């Protein structure tokens, strides 16, 4: 399963663990993803999306319909 947010397109980032002795080893910073179901009243249907916490806040603020439309325009999600 890809660790990518369906709404914002956030992906894992690469960085370093830095020890007290300043040794650096590679690590991944994973997005905080949640599998969530949303009701879309225009389509009268439930959809399941994998969204990060920032996307959940955006959906709560702007509504699912406008967020889906914006994500489709940006190419993060394909709506049939």
Buried (B, 14 or more C-beta within 10 A) or exposed (E): EEEBBBBBBBEEEEEEEEEEEEEEEEEEEEBEBEEBEBEBEEEEEEBEBBBBEBBBEBBEEEEBBEBBBBBEEEEBBEEE
